[in-house]
C-alpha cells in the first residue's frame, strides 16, 4: 500500500486528502460492520474455536475491546434496521452514536429516532435519549475507593459478549459506563469522571474526589444544615458553583450588575478597561469569534482570551472595535501569523520580518500595521483594496 507523505502536501491538498480518507474510512467501517453482522448471525466464531463474536474480534481481528463492542452492537442494529448503515456511510451517525441508539431502536420508533439523531454528537445523542427515555434518579453516594489493582489483575468490564436484541444481561450501559454488577467487580479501579443525562433536566454526575474535598463537602453540608436539612448534594454543589462562577466572571470579564465609573488610564496602558471587557463579552457571546476563510466560526468556550486585532507592540489600542474574544488556540494562531517566523503575505502586500509595516508593491508605500488587520466580516477602508483580503503564505 502506497502512503503519500503528508509533509509534501500543500495546506489545501492536505485538507482535501483528509476529507477523502475520512470518507474511505467510513466506507471501510461500514463494510466491516456488514460482514461482522453476517459472521455473527451464522455463529461462525464457534467453528473457529471461540465462544463469542466479541472474543473473535479481539483475538483474531485485533480490535480493541471498545471497538469490538461498538461494532458488534451496531452490526446487530444494522442487520435489523438497514438505514443505520446508510447513515454511517454518509457520516450522519458515528459507530459510537449508532451504538447508543442501537438498544432503543424498535420497528415503531426507528425512523423517527434515527432522523432526530442524524448529525448529532455523542453528547447530543445522549441528551436526546434521556429526553425520550428518562431514567430514575440515582441515589447520592460517597464511598472510599480501595487501592488500585495492578493493570494485569484489573478485570475489564467490557470483556463480555454484547447481548443480542431483546436479551437482558449485565453489560456496560448504553452510554459506555459499566452496569451495576460490572462496576461492583471493578470497584478497585477509580472511575473516570462522568456526566450523563438521565432525563431532560437531570444528570448523573460522578467523579473521584480527594479526602480534602470530601471534608469540605461535609463541612458545607453542616453549615447549610438549617437551609438544606437534607444535605442534598445537588443543592450544595449548586450553591458552591454559583458563587464560584460569579467570582470567575467578575475576574475574567469584569462582570457586575453595578459598574463603577472609570477613572481613566494612560494612553500607553496595556490594560483593557472593564467597560471594554463587558462590551466585548456581550457582543461576542462569550465564545471564540475566529472564522475560517470558508466562514466556519470556532465554537470554543474554554480558555477564552481577549485578543488585540492590532497588537500592543505596534500601537494597538484597547477599544471595543479592536478587541475580540478568541480561544487560546486561535489567539496563538493569530500571533503566529502576525509575528512569523515566516513572512506574512496579504494580497499584494508583504509584512516584513521586523514588523515595520505593510508594503504596497504597486507604489512602494508603507502602511502601518496597526491600521491593517481587519476583524472578520469587516473591511478596513484605510487600506488599498488589494490589502483587505487575508491570505495564507503564497
Buried (B, 14 or more C-beta within 10 A) or exposed (E): EEEEEEEEBEEEEBEEEEEEEEEEEBEEBBEBBBEBBEBBEEEEBEEEEBEBBBBBBBBEBEBEBBBBBBBBBBBBBBBBBEBBBBBBBEEBBBBBBBBBBBBBBEEEEBEEBBEBBBEBEBEBBBBBBBEBBBBEEEEEEEEEEEEEEEEEEEEEBBEBBBBEEEEEEBBBBBBBBBBEEBBEBBEBBEBEEEEBBBBEEBBBEBEEEEEEEEEBBEEBBEEBEEEBEEBEBBBBEEBBEEEEEEEEBEEBBBBEEEEEEEEEEEEEEEEBBBBBBBBBBEBBEBBBBBBEEEEEEBEBEEEBBBBBBBBEEBEBBBBBEBBBBBBEBBBEBBBEBBEBEEEBBBBBBBBBEEBEBBBBEEEEEEBBBBBBBBBBEEEBEEBBEEBBEBEEEE
